[in-house]
């Protein structure tokens, strides 16, 4: 199983809210399988998906968004699987920039939040298991600084701890 498949199964699983069609707590916009209507509209305009929002009925309808807008945009497929999974899954929670910048900080390269050849080259020389754990710790620290931390701390902490466990399984 690759990082995209493992990551998608992880956050769309029953222990997390990506599998629900709902509004996020305290937010006025709806989601389908973890994708907001706004994100879907952008993907529709870009040709990533082809049917209108009201016709989205299955996970398969939103998978191209996860692949294109999160996994591919942060070049997760070019990373060791455990690191790619951590960066991918946390990108779906906190946006592309923060997990990418945390990876760069861990690797000691310029933190511009955009994964490029310098970041990927540094990753080749690194211990991927250690890097995944360090990125995960920085991602959790970021979440702890958010205004809604007190409301979501148990769920976010559980998610981040389990994400690292599952990601490390990809390395055998």
C-alpha positions in Angstrom: 0.0 0.0 0.0 1.4 3.4 -0.9 1.2 6.6 1.2 -1.7 8.0 -0.7 -3.9 4.9 -0.2 -2.8 4.4 3.4 -3.3 8.1 4.2 -6.7 8.3 2.6 -7.9 5.2 4.4 -6.6 6.7 7.6 -8.4 10.0 7.6 -11.6 8.7 6.0 -11.8 5.9 8.5 -14.5 5.7 11.2 -12.3 7.1 13.9 -12.0 10.4 12.1 -14.5 12.8 10.6 -13.5 12.7 6.9 -16.0 10.0 6.2 -19.0 12.2 7.3 -21.1 14.5 5.1 -21.5 17.4 7.5 -20.5 20.8 8.6 -17.4 21.0 10.7 -18.1 22.1 14.3 -18.4 25.8 14.5 -18.2 26.3 10.7 -21.0 27.2 8.4 -19.9 25.3 5.3 -20.7 21.7 4.4 -18.3 18.9 3.6 -18.5 15.7 1.7 -16.0 13.0 2.6 -13.8 15.7 4.2 -13.8 18.0 1.2 -15.4 21.5 1.6 -17.8 22.8 -1.0 -15.4 25.7 -1.6 -12.5 23.3 -2.3 -14.7 21.2 -4.5 -15.8 24.3 -6.5 -12.1 25.1 -7.1 -11.4 21.6 -8.2 -14.4 21.6 -10.6 -13.2 24.9 -12.1 -9.7 23.4 -12.6 -11.1 20.3 -14.2 -9.9 18.0 -11.4 -13.5 16.7 -10.9 -16.3 16.8 -13.4 -19.7 16.6 -11.7 -21.4 19.3 -9.7 -21.3 19.4 -5.9 -24.9 18.2 -5.4 -24.0 14.9 -7.3 -21.1 13.9 -5.1 -22.2 10.7 -3.5 -19.1 8.5 -2.9 -15.5 8.8 -1.8 -14.5 8.1 -5.3 -16.0 11.4 -6.3 -13.5 13.4 -4.2 -10.4 11.2 -4.4 -9.0 13.2 -7.4 -9.1 16.3 -5.1 -7.1 14.5 -2.4 -4.6 13.2 -5.0 -4.1 16.5 -6.9 -4.6 19.2 -4.2 -2.9 17.6 -1.3 -0.8 14.6 -2.1 0.7 15.7 -5.4 0.9 19.4 -4.5 3.2 18.5 -1.6 5.1 15.9 -3.7 4.3 13.2 -1.1 4.8 10.5 -3.7 8.4 11.5 -4.0 9.0 11.0 -0.3 9.7 7.8 1.7 6.2 6.4 2.3 6.1 7.2 6.1 7.0 10.8 5.6 4.7 11.2 2.6 1.8 9.8 4.6 2.4 12.2 7.5 2.8 15.2 5.2 -0.3 14.2 3.1 -2.7 13.5 6.0 -1.7 16.6 7.9 -2.0 18.7 4.8 -5.7 17.7 4.7 -6.1 19.0 8.2 -4.0 22.1 8.3 -3.3 23.1 4.7 -0.3 22.5 2.4 2.1 25.0 3.9 2.4 24.0 7.6 3.3 20.3 7.2 5.7 21.2 4.3 7.4 23.9 6.4 7.6 21.5 9.3 9.3 18.9 7.1 11.7 21.6 5.9 12.5 22.7 9.5 13.2 19.1 10.5 15.5 18.7 7.5 17.3 22.0 8.2 16.5 23.5 4.8 14.8 26.9 4.0 11.2 26.9 5.4 9.1 28.3 2.6 6.4 25.7 2.8 6.8 24.5 -0.7 8.4 21.1 -1.3 11.0 21.3 -4.1 14.2 19.7 -5.2 16.3 20.9 -2.2 13.8 19.5 0.4 13.5 16.2 -1.5 17.3 15.9 -1.8 17.7 16.5 2.0 15.1 13.9 2.6 17.0 11.2 0.6 19.9 11.5 3.1 17.7 11.4 6.2 16.4 8.7 8.5 12.8 8.6 7.3 11.3 7.2 10.5 13.0 9.9 12.6 11.9 12.6 10.2 8.3 11.4 10.2 8.2 11.5 14.0 9.8 14.9 14.1 7.3 16.3 11.5 4.5 14.8 13.4 5.6 16.4 16.7 5.9 19.8 15.0 2.4 19.4 13.4 1.0 18.6 16.8 2.7 21.7 18.3 1.1 23.8 15.5 -2.3 22.4 16.4 -1.7 23.2 20.1 -1.3 26.9 19.1 -4.7 27.1 17.3 -7.6 29.0 19.0 -9.8 25.8 19.1 -7.1 23.6 20.7 -9.0 23.3 24.0 -12.1 22.1 22.1 -10.3 19.6 19.8 -7.2 18.7 21.7 -8.3 15.1 22.5 -9.3 14.3 19.0 -6.3 16.0 17.4 -3.8 14.4 19.7 -5.4 11.0 19.1 -5.3 11.5 15.4 -1.7 12.7 15.3 -0.5 9.8 17.5 -2.3 7.2 15.4 -1.1 8.8 12.2 2.5 8.3 13.2 1.9 4.7 14.2 0.2 4.0 10.8 2.8 5.9 8.8 5.7 4.0 10.3 4.0 0.7 9.3 4.7 1.7 5.7 8.4 1.3 6.3 8.1 -2.2 7.6 
